[in-house]
Amino acid sequence: MRSDEDKSTLTVRVRDTESEKTVHYDASTQWVSQYHGDKKVNNIDPSDVKDGDQVICPGSFNEKGDFHAATISKRLSHSPQ
């Protein structure tokens, strides 16, 4: 995954494929993090998402055909013990 703050986009790789998709975001996009298997969701700052992080980006296509993320969820590997 790569980010471009100037264009407000993330380039993400679709799971189990080599295909890449561009995800657009704006001020309405919610940024969160969550440990695998945990129900607790933490609000984060966009700067907390780094290139190479695993993310889930639910959203929809806008009138231009661009995919806009409603939420960008940074996936965390293990729940803190």
PETADA-V101133 format. One record per residue. N is the residue number from 0. RES is the residue in one letter. D_FIRST is the distance of its C-alpha to the first C-alpha in whole Angstrom. Layout:
# PETADA-V101133
n: (N;N)
res: (RES;RES)
d_first: (D_FIRST;D_FIRST)
This chain:
# PETADA-V101133
n: (0;1;2;3;4;5;6;7;8;9;10;11;12;13;14;15;16;17;18;19;20;21;22;23;24;25;26;27;28;29;30;31;32;33;34;35;36;37;38;39;40;41;42;43;44;45;46;47;48;49;50;51;52;53;54;55;56;57;58;59;60;61;62;63;64;65;66;67;68;69;70;71;72;73;74;75;76;77;78;79;80)
res: (M;R;S;D;E;D;K;S;T;L;T;V;R;V;R;D;T;E;S;E;K;T;V;H;Y;D;A;S;T;Q;W;V;S;Q;Y;H;G;D;K;K;V;N;N;I;D;P;S;D;V;K;D;G;D;Q;V;I;C;P;G;S;F;N;E;K;G;D;F;H;A;A;T;I;S;K;R;L;S;H;S;P;Q)
d_first: (0;4;7;10;13;16;15;14;11;7;5;5;6;10;11;14;13;12;11;9;10;10;10;13;14;18;20;21;18;18;16;17;16;18;19;19;22;23;25;24;21;21;20;18;17;14;14;14;10;8;5;5;7;8;9;11;12;16;17;19;20;22;25;23;21;17;16;16;15;18;16;13;13;12;13;15;16;20;23;25;28)
